[in-house]
């Protein structure tokens, strides 16, 4: 038997509900081609207080699990009683019993196998807990709802099934709810059970087969039906007729916990993990990484993170970040934003801290960055002993001022908060903003509009679109970009009369749009005239750099010893397409972004309408490298034909001599 594939399975021996729990343990091989038949339990351990006991009957030779009885939590004891059959045994995998939790080596090895354990199980059984007065009703409501709708094939969208009593108009109506008040209370209570909060369930349910079931007491619901209903709940979380506090809490729960489950099965990048597990809970911070390893995309799986419970969380996160960087991208640094809450494990600023929730909305940059153009691994200097990361970048700008445009208002009324936002934006604008030009030659007001929307108001391949509709996957509404910019012009034009009621529609449009696109970021300006969005931790004197190997500009804080602290990624209008390195995009070349099979691709359209994949600015960069002796070939075709090692060495020579080395702590 291959020790690397060894794992335990338990058989729950038959008995009545009140009988003591007895199980048999066997050690088997988990062979992907011919796995044994078993069910895997997904559940919450529950409180360690007042534990119960399970009796271990005859076992196969297993020196690591010699005890004749084992303590378990009351929640697991209750689950076993509901799972136990009266007339025959039931073979299952349950982590608390099948893994020796006191043996760190075994625990590390078995946790590394857990992705396969749930993927190869005949069926996954979800245990939500015992029934209560409304849980069966809630399960029936969700099951009935799932029979009326179907996922529309894009994230966060559903449509009615043929013959459904639900209409498309109801689904898209903001104030329509599929449930009345009593029904909403029952569903709310069920979906607030602790199981939905666990980190591990994302992997357990994401890898499970379509036969997975959800048990709440004796009530059984197919997971495929509950998953469809969860998606509808996420769309309608603000529409349920609940008390205001409950509705607000449920909306947050949907965004942070339920939506990841409703869209489970989609592989994630290592960089996306922080947002994916956001509010999920676990007792061991290392499990915030280990608990979702099997959900990583193949590219990220190859960084080969191996669970090791002998390492403290701090070392686990540093090692994982270093492996991600060595895998050929510095994009992990985009997710290391400094937040308002200090790290509990005191890690370097360049390390992804999964114990902290994301501090701000993600900057989406599907444009041009140097390392995508040259197809080479970025140079970096990693000193694990000194806990520093050296990366190469080009200075772009120095922050001079910042403001939270959504800072607390004197009045919570909708029109007041919108007027307050407009006033905050105006405080950052010069007096001549109506006629002033931005650094790129376009209007200053346009630059602010695009910045506050994180350049997400429209897709360049489709023309202007409605962001609010795009976020729920609906068809873009032409003219929305112009509508927002016109609203800015009109709202700002009457800044001497901020209470003018005629402006309320425009202000509301701006508030709803910018609250979605800029979220928890603050607006900043620089001494060089740039404007951008940054994490809240930004301060005057922080510096914007274009970093080789990262798809967005990064903010750094210079320290007294010459080193830097990473603040996070930023949107800086005019520096998003490697302009600091390659120069501005030529006036006769228009950048075009397309979405193909889930991946964004960037193209250049020349004045005569021809489409090119190559960046027209690369030729001048290669010419400079050849002129300086860093490269013997000055053409793009010649550069592409070079061996990867030679290409990398040439770029490292050029970067080391002409780009600033940022030693980050």
DRENVOFI-818405 format. One record per residue (C-alpha): residue in one letter; x, y, z. Coordinates in Angstrom, 1 decimal, padded with zeros to 4 digits. Example, Ala and Ser with C-alpha at 12.3 -4.5 7.8 and 13.67 -1.06 7.14 Angstrom:
// DRENVOFI-818405
  nuke       X       Y       Z
     A   012.3  -004.5   007.8
     S   013.7  -001.1   007.1
// end
This chain:
// DRENVOFI-818405
  nuke       X       Y       Z
     X   000.0   000.0   000.0
     X   001.3   003.4  -001.0
     X   001.7   005.4   002.2
     X   001.1   008.7   000.3
     X  -002.4   007.5  -000.5
     X  -003.3   005.9   002.8
     X  -006.4   007.3   004.6
     X  -009.0   006.1   007.1
     X  -012.6   005.4   006.6
     X  -015.1   004.8   009.3
     X  -018.2   002.6   009.3
     X  -021.0   003.8   011.5
     X  -022.4   000.6   013.0
     X  -026.3   000.2   013.0
     X  -028.3   001.2   016.0
     X  -031.2   003.3   017.2
     X  -031.1   007.0   017.7
     X  -030.4   006.9   021.5
     X  -027.9   004.1   021.4
     X  -024.2   004.8   022.0
     X  -022.3   005.6   018.8
     X  -019.9   002.8   017.7
     X  -017.7   003.0   014.6
     X  -015.1   000.8   012.9
     X  -012.0   002.2   011.3
     X  -010.2   000.9   008.3
     X  -007.0   002.1   006.6
     X  -007.4   002.1   002.8
     X  -005.8   003.5  -000.4
     X  -007.4   006.5  -002.1
     X  -006.8   005.5  -005.8
     X  -008.2   008.1  -008.2
     X  -008.9   005.4  -010.8
     X  -010.8   003.1  -008.4
     X  -011.6   004.8  -005.1
     X  -013.5   002.9  -002.4
     X  -017.2   003.7  -002.0
     X  -017.8   006.2   000.9
     X  -019.6   009.4   001.8
     X  -017.8   012.5   003.1
     X  -019.3   014.6   005.8
     X  -019.2   018.5   005.6
     X  -020.1   019.9   008.9
     X  -019.2   022.3   011.7
     X  -017.2   020.9   014.6
     X  -019.0   023.0   017.1
     X  -018.1   023.9   020.7
     X  -015.4   021.8   022.3
     X  -017.2   022.1   025.6
     X  -019.1   019.1   027.1
     X  -017.8   016.6   024.6
     X  -019.4   013.2   023.8
     X  -017.7   009.9   023.1
     X  -017.6   007.5   020.2
     X  -016.6   003.9   020.7
     X  -014.0   002.5   018.3
     X  -014.7  -001.1   017.6
     X  -012.3  -003.6   015.9
     X  -009.9  -001.8   013.6
     X  -007.3  -002.8   011.1
     X  -003.6  -002.5   012.1
     X  -003.2   001.3   012.7
     X  -000.6   002.3   015.2
     X  -001.6   006.0   014.9
     X  -005.1   005.6   016.1
     X  -004.9   003.0   018.9
     X  -007.7   004.3   021.3
     X  -010.8   002.3   021.9
     X  -012.9   005.5   022.3
     X  -012.6   009.0   021.0
     X  -014.0   012.3   022.3
     X  -016.1   014.3   019.7
     X  -018.1   017.5   019.8
     X  -021.8   017.4   020.6
     X  -022.6   018.6   017.1
     X  -020.8   015.7   015.5
     X  -022.4   013.3   018.0
     X  -025.8   014.6   016.9
     X  -024.9   014.3   013.2
     X  -023.8   010.7   013.7
     X  -027.1   009.8   015.3
     X  -029.0   011.3   012.3
     X  -026.7   009.6   009.8
     X  -026.7   006.2   011.5
     X  -028.9   003.6   009.8
     X  -031.0   001.1   011.8
     X  -030.2  -002.1   009.9
     X  -026.8  -001.7   008.2
     X  -023.5   000.1   008.6
     X  -022.7   003.4   006.8
     X  -019.2   004.0   005.5
     X  -018.0   007.6   005.7
     X  -015.0   010.0   005.9
     X  -015.2   012.4   008.9
     X  -012.2   014.5   009.6
     X  -012.5   014.6   013.4
     X  -012.4   010.8   013.6
     X  -010.4   009.8   010.5
     X  -007.5   012.1   011.1
     X  -005.4   011.9   014.3
     X  -005.7   015.6   015.2
     X  -002.9   015.4   017.8
     X  -000.3   014.3   015.2
     X   000.9   017.3   013.2
     X   002.6   015.2   010.6
     X  -000.4   013.1   009.9
     X  -002.7   016.1   010.0
     X  -000.5   017.9   007.4
     X  -000.5   014.8   005.1
     X  -004.2   014.2   005.4
     X  -005.2   017.9   004.9
     X  -003.1   017.8   001.6
     X  -005.4   014.9   000.5
     X  -008.7   016.5   001.5
     X  -009.4   017.9  -002.0
     X  -009.2   014.4  -003.4
     X  -011.1   012.9  -000.5
     X  -014.2   015.1  -001.2
     X  -013.8   015.0  -005.0
     X  -013.7   011.2  -005.1
     X  -016.4   010.6  -002.5
     X  -019.5   008.8  -003.8
     X  -021.5   011.6  -002.2
     X  -020.9   014.6   000.1
     X  -023.3   015.0   002.9
     X  -023.8   018.5   004.4
     X  -024.9   018.6   008.0
     X  -026.6   021.9   008.9
     X  -027.7   020.8   012.3
     X  -031.0   019.6   013.8
     X  -034.4   020.8   012.7
     X  -036.1   023.7   014.4
     X  -039.6   025.2   014.1
     X  -039.0   026.8   010.6
     X  -036.1   024.9   009.1
     X  -038.2   022.4   007.1
     X  -040.3   025.2   005.7
     X  -037.2   027.1   004.7
     X  -035.7   024.0   002.9
     X  -039.0   023.5   001.1
     X  -039.1   027.2   000.1
     X  -035.6   027.1  -001.3
     X  -036.3   023.9  -003.1
     X  -039.5   025.2  -004.7
     X  -037.7   028.4  -005.7
     X  -034.9   026.5  -007.4
     X  -037.6   024.7  -009.5
     X  -038.7   028.1  -010.8
     X  -035.4   029.5  -011.9
     X  -032.1   028.6  -013.6
     X  -028.7   030.1  -013.8
     X  -028.4   032.3  -016.9
     X  -024.8   031.2  -017.4
     X  -023.0   034.3  -016.3
     X  -022.1   035.3  -012.7
     X  -024.9   036.4  -010.5
     X  -027.7   036.1  -013.1
     X  -030.8   033.9  -013.1
     X  -033.8   033.6  -015.4
     X  -037.2   031.9  -015.0
     X  -037.5   028.3  -016.3
     X  -040.1   027.7  -019.0
     X  -043.6   027.8  -017.4
     X  -042.4   029.4  -014.2
     X  -044.7   031.6  -012.2
     X  -041.8   034.0  -011.8
     X  -041.3   036.6  -014.6
     X  -038.1   038.2  -015.8
     X  -039.6   041.6  -014.8
     X  -039.9   040.4  -011.2
     X  -036.4   039.1  -011.1
     X  -035.1   042.5  -012.3
     X  -037.4   044.6  -010.1
     X  -035.4   045.9  -007.2
     X  -038.3   045.7  -004.7
     X  -039.6   042.3  -005.6
     X  -039.1   039.4  -003.1
     X  -039.8   035.7  -003.8
     X  -041.0   035.3  -000.2
     X  -043.4   037.0   002.2
     X  -042.3   038.2   005.7
     X  -042.8   034.9   007.5
     X  -041.1   032.9   004.7
     X  -038.2   035.4   004.6
     X  -037.7   035.0   008.4
     X  -037.5   031.2   008.0
     X  -035.0   031.3   005.1
     X  -032.9   034.0   006.9
     X  -032.7   031.7   010.0
     X  -031.7   028.7   008.0
     X  -029.0   030.5   005.9
     X  -027.5   032.1   009.1
     X  -026.5   028.7   010.4
     X  -022.8   028.3   011.2
     X  -022.1   025.8   008.4
     X  -022.2   028.6   005.8
     X  -019.4   030.4   007.6
     X  -016.7   027.7   007.5
     X  -013.6   028.2   005.3
     X  -013.4   024.5   004.6
     X  -016.9   024.2   003.0
     X  -015.8   026.1  -000.1
     X  -013.5   023.3  -001.0
     X  -015.7   020.5   000.3
     X  -018.8   021.7  -001.7
     X  -016.8   023.1  -004.6
     X  -015.3   019.7  -005.4
     X  -018.3   017.5  -004.6
     X  -020.4   015.5  -007.1
     X  -023.9   016.5  -008.2
     X  -025.3   013.9  -005.9
     X  -024.4   016.0  -002.8
     X  -027.2   016.4  -000.3
     X  -027.9   018.9   002.5
     X  -029.3   017.5   005.8
     X  -031.2   019.6   008.4
     X  -032.4   017.0   010.9
     X  -034.2   014.5   008.8
     X  -034.9   017.0   006.0
     X  -032.9   016.3   002.9
     X  -032.4   018.8   000.1
     X  -030.2   018.2  -003.0
     X  -027.3   020.7  -003.1
     X  -027.8   021.5  -006.8
     X  -031.2   022.9  -005.9
     X  -030.1   024.8  -002.8
     X  -027.2   026.3  -004.9
     X  -029.6   027.7  -007.5
     X  -031.8   029.1  -004.7
     X  -028.7   030.7  -003.0
     X  -027.9   032.6  -006.2
     X  -031.4   034.1  -006.2
     X  -031.1   035.0  -002.6
     X  -027.9   036.9  -003.3
     X  -029.7   038.8  -006.0
     X  -032.6   039.6  -003.8
     X  -030.9   040.0  -000.4
     X  -031.9   043.7  -000.2
     X  -035.5   043.0  -001.2
     X  -036.6   040.5   001.5
     X  -039.3   041.9   003.8
     X  -037.1   041.7   006.9
     X  -036.3   044.3   009.6
     X  -033.8   046.8   008.5
     X  -030.9   045.4   010.6
     X  -031.6   041.8   009.5
     X  -031.8   042.9   005.9
     X  -028.5   044.7   006.1
     X  -026.9   041.7   007.9
     X  -028.3   039.3   005.3
     X  -027.0   041.4   002.4
     X  -023.5   041.3   003.8
     X  -023.8   037.6   004.5
     X  -024.8   037.0   000.9
     X  -021.9   039.0  -000.5
     X  -019.3   037.5   001.8
     X  -020.4   034.0   002.4
     X  -023.4   032.8   000.3
     X  -022.3   034.1  -003.1
     X  -019.0   032.1  -003.1
     X  -021.1   029.0  -002.4
     X  -023.7   029.8  -005.1
     X  -020.8   030.1  -007.6
     X  -018.8   027.2  -006.2
     X  -016.8   025.1  -008.6
     X  -015.0   028.0  -010.3
     X  -011.2   027.7  -009.9
     X  -009.4   030.6  -008.2
     X  -006.1   032.2  -008.5
     X  -003.9   032.4  -005.5
     X  -004.2   036.1  -005.5
     X  -008.0   035.9  -005.3
     X  -008.1   033.8  -002.2
     X  -008.2   036.7   000.2
     X  -011.5   038.0  -001.3
     X  -012.9   034.5  -001.8
     X  -012.6   033.5   001.9
     X  -013.2   037.1   003.2
     X  -015.6   036.6   006.1
     X  -015.3   032.8   006.4
     X  -014.3   031.4   009.8
     X  -011.8   028.8   011.0
     X  -010.1   028.1   014.3
     X  -006.6   027.8   012.8
     X  -005.4   030.7   010.6
     X  -003.3   028.3   008.5
     X  -006.5   026.7   007.3
     X  -007.4   030.0   005.6
     X  -004.9   028.8   003.0
     X  -004.9   025.0   003.4
     X  -008.7   024.8   003.4
     X  -008.9   026.1  -000.2
     X  -005.8   024.7  -001.9
     X  -007.7   022.3  -004.0
     X  -009.7   025.1  -005.5
     X  -006.7   026.8  -007.1
     X  -006.3   027.0  -010.8
     X  -003.7   024.6  -012.3
     X  -001.2   027.5  -012.8
     X  -001.4   028.3  -009.1
     X  -001.4   024.7  -008.0
     X   002.1   024.3  -009.4
     X   003.5   026.6  -006.7
     X   003.3   023.4  -004.7
     X   002.1   024.6  -001.3
     X   002.3   021.6   001.1
     X   000.3   021.8   004.4
     X   002.7   021.9   007.3
     X   001.1   022.4   010.8
     X   004.6   022.6   012.4
     X   005.0   026.0   010.8
     X   003.4   029.1   012.4
     X   000.8   031.0   010.3
     X   003.3   033.9   009.7
     X   005.8   031.5   008.1
     X   003.1   029.7   006.1
     X   001.8   033.0   004.5
     X   005.4   034.2   003.8
     X   006.3   031.0   002.1
     X   003.1   030.9   000.1
     X   003.6   034.5  -001.1
     X   007.2   033.8  -002.0
     X   006.2   030.7  -004.0
     X   003.6   032.7  -005.9
     X   006.1   035.4  -006.8
     X   008.6   032.7  -008.0
     X   005.9   031.3  -010.2
     X   006.3   034.2  -012.6
     X   004.1   037.1  -011.4
     X   004.2   039.9  -008.9
     X   000.4   040.3  -009.1
     X   000.1   038.8  -005.6
     X   001.3   042.2  -004.3
     X  -001.9   043.8  -005.6
     X  -003.8   042.0  -002.8
     X  -001.4   042.9   000.0
     X  -003.1   046.3   000.6
     X  -002.6   047.8   004.0
     X  -005.9   048.0   005.9
     X  -007.3   049.9   008.9
     X  -006.9   046.7   011.0
     X  -003.3   045.8   011.8
     X  -002.2   042.3   011.1
     X  -002.5   039.9   014.1
     X   000.5   037.9   012.9
     X   002.8   040.9   012.1
     X   004.0   039.9   008.6
     X   006.0   041.9   006.0
     X   003.9   044.3   003.9
     X   004.7   042.2   000.8
     X   003.1   039.1   002.2
     X  -000.5   038.2   001.5
     X  -002.3   038.1   004.9
     X  -005.3   035.9   004.7
     X  -006.3   036.7   008.3
     X  -007.4   040.2   007.1
     X  -010.5   041.0   005.0
     X  -009.7   042.9   001.7
     X  -009.3   046.5   002.6
     X  -010.8   047.9  -000.6
     X  -012.4   047.0  -003.9
     X  -010.2   045.4  -006.6
     X  -008.6   047.5  -009.3
     X  -009.3   045.8  -012.6
     X  -006.7   046.6  -015.2
     X  -007.0   044.7  -018.5
     X  -004.7   047.0  -020.4
     X  -001.0   046.8  -021.3
     X   001.8   046.1  -018.9
     X   005.4   045.5  -019.8
     X   005.8   041.9  -018.5
     X   002.8   040.7  -020.5
     X   004.4   042.2  -023.6
     X   007.8   040.5  -023.2
     X   006.5   037.1  -021.9
     X   009.3   036.7  -019.3
     X   009.6   036.1  -015.6
     X   010.0   039.4  -013.6
     X   013.3   039.9  -011.7
     X   013.1   040.0  -007.9
     X   015.4   039.6  -004.9
     X   013.9   037.7  -002.1
     X   015.6   037.4   001.3
     X   013.5   035.2   003.5
     X   015.9   035.5   006.5
     X   015.8   039.3   006.3
     X   012.1   039.2   005.3
     X   012.6   041.6   002.5
     X   011.6   041.6  -001.2
     X   013.5   043.5  -003.8
     X   011.6   044.4  -006.9
     X   012.2   046.7  -009.9
     X   010.0   049.7  -010.7
     X   009.9   053.1  -012.2
     X   008.7   056.1  -010.2
     X   005.5   057.6  -011.5
     X   004.1   060.1  -009.0
     X   004.1   061.3  -005.4
     X   000.8   061.6  -003.5
     X   000.1   065.1  -002.4
     X  -003.5   064.8  -001.0
     X  -006.3   062.4  -000.5
     X  -009.9   062.4   000.6
     X  -012.6   059.8   001.3
     X  -015.4   061.1  -000.8
     X  -017.9   059.0   001.2
     X  -016.7   060.3   004.6
     X  -019.5   060.5   007.2
     X  -022.2   063.0   006.4
     X  -024.0   065.4   008.7
     X  -027.3   063.8   007.5
     X  -027.9   060.2   006.4
     X  -030.7   061.2   004.0
     X  -030.0   059.9   000.5
     X  -029.9   063.4  -001.1
     X  -027.6   064.7   001.6
     X  -025.0   061.9   001.3
     X  -024.9   062.4  -002.5
     X  -024.5   066.1  -002.1
     X  -021.8   065.6   000.5
     X  -019.9   063.3  -002.0
     X  -020.1   065.9  -004.7
     X  -018.7   068.5  -002.3
     X  -015.8   066.2  -001.3
     X  -014.9   065.7  -004.9
     X  -015.1   069.4  -005.6
     X  -012.6   070.1  -002.8
     X  -010.0   068.2  -004.7
     X  -010.5   070.1  -008.0
     X  -008.9   073.4  -009.1
     X  -011.1   076.4  -009.8
     X  -010.7   076.0  -013.5
     X  -011.7   072.4  -013.6
     X  -014.4   073.0  -016.2
     X  -011.9   074.1  -018.8
     X  -008.7   072.5  -017.5
     X  -006.9   069.7  -019.3
     X  -005.4   066.5  -017.9
     X  -001.9   065.3  -018.5
     X  -003.0   063.2  -021.4
     X  -004.6   066.2  -023.2
     X  -008.2   065.2  -022.5
     X  -010.5   067.2  -020.1
     X  -009.8   067.2  -016.4
     X  -013.4   066.4  -015.6
     X  -013.3   063.3  -017.8
     X  -010.1   062.1  -016.0
     X  -011.9   062.4  -012.6
     X  -015.0   060.6  -014.0
     X  -013.0   057.7  -015.4
     X  -010.9   057.5  -012.2
     X  -013.8   057.4  -009.8
     X  -015.3   054.7  -011.9
     X  -012.0   052.8  -011.9
     X  -012.3   052.9  -015.7
     X  -015.2   050.4  -015.4
     X  -018.0   052.4  -016.9
     X  -017.7   050.7  -020.3
     X  -015.8   048.0  -022.2
     X  -013.9   049.5  -025.1
     X  -014.9   046.7  -027.5
     X  -018.6   047.1  -026.8
     X  -018.9   050.9  -026.4
     X  -020.3   052.6  -023.3
     X  -022.3   050.4  -021.1
     X  -024.3   050.6  -017.9
     X  -022.1   049.6  -015.0
     X  -025.0   048.9  -012.7
     X  -026.5   046.4  -015.2
     X  -023.1   045.0  -016.1
     X  -022.4   044.0  -012.5
     X  -025.4   041.6  -012.6
     X  -024.5   040.4  -016.1
     X  -027.3   042.1  -018.0
     X  -026.9   043.8  -021.3
     X  -025.0   047.1  -021.4
     X  -027.1   050.3  -021.8
     X  -025.5   052.6  -024.4
     X  -024.7   056.1  -023.3
     X  -024.2   055.4  -019.6
     X  -020.7   056.8  -019.7
     X  -021.9   060.1  -021.2
     X  -024.8   060.1  -018.8
     X  -022.4   059.9  -015.8
     X  -020.1   062.6  -017.2
     X  -023.0   064.9  -017.9
     X  -024.2   064.3  -014.4
     X  -020.8   065.3  -013.0
     X  -020.8   068.5  -015.1
     X  -024.3   069.5  -014.0
     X  -023.7   068.6  -010.3
     X  -020.4   070.4  -010.2
     X  -021.7   073.5  -012.0
     X  -024.0   074.4  -009.1
     X  -021.5   073.8  -006.3
     X  -022.4   077.2  -004.9
     X  -025.9   075.9  -004.2
     X  -025.3   072.3  -002.9
     X  -028.9   072.0  -001.7
     X  -030.4   072.6  -005.1
     X  -033.1   070.0  -005.3
     X  -032.9   069.9  -009.1
     X  -029.6   068.2  -008.8
     X  -030.8   065.3  -006.8
     X  -031.1   062.8  -009.7
     X  -027.6   063.6  -010.9
     X  -026.1   063.4  -007.5
     X  -027.9   060.1  -006.8
     X  -026.6   058.6  -010.1
     X  -023.0   059.6  -009.2
     X  -023.3   058.3  -005.6
     X  -024.6   054.9  -006.6
     X  -022.1   054.6  -009.5
     X  -019.0   055.6  -007.6
     X  -019.9   053.7  -004.4
     X  -019.9   050.5  -006.5
     X  -016.7   051.3  -008.5
     X  -014.5   053.0  -005.9
     X  -016.0   051.4  -002.8
     X  -013.6   051.6   000.1
     X  -010.9   053.4  -001.8
     X  -010.0   057.1  -001.4
     X  -009.4   059.7  -004.1
     X  -005.9   061.0  -004.3
     X  -004.0   063.6  -006.3
     X  -000.2   063.8  -006.9
     X   002.4   066.6  -007.2
     X   002.8   065.7  -010.8
     X  -000.9   066.3  -011.6
     X  -002.2   062.7  -011.6
     X  -005.4   061.6  -010.0
     X  -006.2   058.1  -008.7
     X  -007.9   055.7  -006.2
     X  -005.9   054.1  -003.4
     X  -006.4   052.1  -000.2
     X  -007.4   054.2   002.8
     X  -004.0   053.8   004.4
     X  -002.5   056.2   001.7
     X  -000.8   059.3   003.0
     X   000.9   062.4   001.5
     X   004.5   061.4   000.4
     X   003.5   057.9  -000.6
     X   004.9   057.1  -004.1
     X   003.3   055.4  -007.2
     X   005.5   053.0  -009.0
     X   005.1   050.9  -012.1
     X   006.6   047.6  -011.0
     X   007.9   045.0  -013.5
     X   005.7   041.9  -013.3
     X   002.6   043.6  -011.8
     X  -000.4   044.5  -013.8
     X  -001.3   047.6  -011.8
     X   000.7   050.5  -010.3
     X   001.7   050.0  -006.7
     X   001.9   052.5  -003.8
     X   004.9   052.5  -001.6
     X   005.8   054.4   001.6
     X   009.5   055.5   001.7
     X   011.1   054.6   005.1
     X   013.9   056.4   006.9
     X   016.4   053.6   006.1
     X   015.9   053.8   002.4
     X   013.6   050.8   002.2
     X   009.8   050.8   001.4
     X   006.6   049.6   002.9
     X   003.9   048.4   000.4
     X   000.6   050.2   000.8
     X  -001.2   048.4  -002.0
     X  -002.3   048.7  -005.6
     X  -003.9   051.8  -007.0
     X  -005.7   053.2  -010.1
     X  -003.6   056.2  -011.3
     X  -005.1   057.7  -014.5
     X  -002.4   058.0  -017.1
     X  -000.1   055.3  -015.6
     X  -002.3   052.2  -016.1
     X  -000.6   050.9  -019.3
     X   003.1   051.1  -018.4
     X   003.3   054.7  -019.6
     X   006.0   055.3  -016.9
     X   008.2   052.7  -018.7
     X   007.1   052.6  -022.3
     X   005.8   056.1  -022.8
     X   002.2   057.2  -023.8
     X   000.2   055.1  -026.3
     X   000.7   056.6  -029.7
     X  -002.1   058.9  -030.9
     X  -002.6   056.8  -034.0
     X  -003.1   053.5  -031.9
     X  -006.2   052.9  -030.0
     X  -006.2   050.3  -027.2
     X  -008.9   047.6  -027.5
     X  -009.8   045.1  -024.7
     X  -011.8   042.0  -025.5
     X  -013.1   039.1  -023.3
     X  -012.5   035.7  -024.8
     X  -013.4   032.5  -023.0
     X  -013.1   034.3  -019.6
     X  -009.8   035.9  -020.3
     X  -009.1   039.5  -021.2
     X  -006.9   040.3  -024.2
     X  -005.5   043.6  -025.3
     X  -005.1   044.7  -028.9
     X  -004.0   047.9  -030.7
     X  -006.1   049.3  -033.5
     X  -004.2   051.5  -035.9
     X  -005.6   054.6  -037.7
     X  -006.3   052.5  -040.8
     X  -008.3   050.0  -038.8
     X  -005.7   047.2  -038.6
     X  -005.6   045.2  -035.4
     X  -002.2   044.3  -033.8
     X  -001.5   042.3  -030.7
     X   002.0   043.7  -030.3
     X   002.5   046.9  -028.3
     X   003.8   049.5  -030.8
     X   006.0   051.0  -028.0
     X   008.0   047.8  -027.5
     X   010.2   048.5  -030.6
     X   011.6   051.6  -029.0
     X   012.3   049.8  -025.7
     X   014.2   047.0  -027.5
     X   016.1   049.6  -029.5
     X   017.2   051.2  -026.3
     X   018.3   047.9  -024.9
     X   020.3   047.1  -028.0
     X   021.9   050.6  -028.0
     X   022.9   050.2  -024.4
     X   024.4   046.7  -025.0
     X   021.9   044.8  -023.0
     X   020.5   043.1  -026.1
     X   022.0   042.0  -029.4
     X   018.7   041.9  -031.2
     X   016.6   045.0  -031.7
     X   013.5   043.6  -033.4
     X   010.5   042.1  -031.7
     X   010.5   039.0  -033.8
     X   014.2   038.4  -032.9
     X   013.5   039.0  -029.2
     X   010.6   036.6  -029.2
     X   012.8   033.9  -030.8
     X   015.4   034.2  -028.0
     X   015.6   031.4  -025.4
     X   013.7   032.4  -022.2
     X   016.8   032.4  -020.1
     X   018.6   034.8  -022.5
     X   015.5   037.0  -022.6
     X   015.3   037.1  -018.9
     X   019.0   037.9  -018.4
     X   018.8   040.8  -020.9
     X   015.9   042.3  -019.2
     X   017.5   041.9  -015.7
     X   020.6   043.7  -016.9
     X   018.5   046.5  -018.4
     X   016.3   046.8  -015.3
     X   019.2   046.7  -012.8
     X   020.9   049.6  -014.5
     X   017.9   051.8  -015.2
     X   015.1   050.9  -012.9
     X   014.9   051.6  -009.2
     X   015.3   048.6  -006.8
     X   012.6   048.8  -004.2
     X   013.6   046.9  -001.1
     X   010.2   046.2   000.6
     X   009.8   045.2   004.2
// end
